[in-house]
Amino acid sequence: MRRALAFTAIVVSSAASARVAEAQVRVATLEKPAIALDLYGWVMPRLVITPPGDYTGERTDAQFSVPQSRLGAVATLGRWAEMHTEVELAGFFTSVSVPFVLDAYVTFTPHRSRSFGVDVTLGRFRVPISRQNLLQPLGLQTPLPIGRPSLLPDRHTGGMLGLDILDRKIRLLAGVYNGWWGSFQRPGVPITVPDDIDAPWLLYAGRLELQPFGPAPSFEGDARPVARRRKPALAIGASVLRTGASYEVFLPGPLGDHEVGEFGTTAWGADLGFWFAGASFYGEFLYIVQNATSEPTTAPVLLFNRRSFTANAQLGYFLPFGPLREHLEIVARAQLLNDGDGGVEELYADAGANVFFDRGHRLKMQLFYGSGPQFDIHRVTLQATAGF
């Protein structure tokens, strides 16, 4: 048995599945049995400047942060399996102590050919609600991802079956996860209300993705090599989620009222991505319905029923002038969000530029201006991404 160690960079094809982490550095190989270990990671320092207004008062607010500092590993276990682990070291958007594990799963591939492939994923990984939710954050066109209703999950623990047909032109995903997600707290009720999810249901997820021109890029924006931009790429996806739970809520007050019931939540999603000649488009629509029944029936169960949606469209274009065609991208995005709180629709808009150096999304600067909701809050975001 011969063991070889190598510290050589490897390039991951853009044909890689959007849900698979893109390892960049081969650190170890074992020939028999065939095992390889690859590492990847990135950091994202950010500066957000908010001018005077209702949000900041009469002063300009400037905040430095590091919203992401990720380190991941992919172990290739022969031709049959891959093991993925990703750890967050920053913890900017969570109260959980760092480091904490984001992804921890293994993918088994019992069969793979150009015409048909089967894979089974077990562990904690991304829920296939939309194409953007399956992408690594460093591959996004804007510093902030699309704002989605709070009733949508990001990652969950479970299992998923994947089918690839016609050299990945058709991909089907069907997963079962621990349920539930979201919140059923009544608007206007103090947050001190203790509530108990005593019987969570499983979460079921399904997704169909069509890529008629071949595998689409595993990133936003047409940051492909210039020679490959002449070939159009198209990704069309549709997703559905279903879950629910039984609950018991104790209301504050001298009578100690409480309510017992159950609710179910269903989400539908559709998304479209297109890349051609340095131009790109991405759009998605998500609609979430939550219905509840309770005892006693005189309880205000309508406050548990929610309808949420988000619609998003974003455009990107690499300026076709000399070296700029590989290094400068102009991006604009608009989004309409309704999180089910009183039916208020919020409009957000972002526009800015991405400056790519010599490694695409893995080494870039982003300067964006954003506003919302309803153009009440304005901000300027400067973000750097450096990864390997």
Secondary structure, 3 states (H helix, E strand, C coil): CCEECCCEECCCCCCCCCCCCCCCEEEEEECCCCEEEEEEEEEEEEEEEECCECCCECCCEEEEEEEEEEEEEEEEECCCEEEEEEEECCCCCCCCCCCEEEEEEEEEEEEECCCEEEEEEEEEEECCCCCHHHCCHHHCCCCCCCCCCCCCCCEEEEEEEEEEECCCCEEEEEEEECCCCCCCCCCCCCCCCCEEEEEECCEEEEEEEECCCCCCCCCCCCCCCHHHHHCCEEEEEEEEEEEEEEEEEECCCCCCCEEEEEEEEEEEEEEEEEEECCEEEEEEEEEEEEEEEEECCCCCHHHHCEEEEEEEEEEEEECCCCCHHHHEEEEEEEEEEECCCCCCCEEEEEEEEEEECCCHHHEEEEEEEEECCCCCCEEEEEEEEEEC
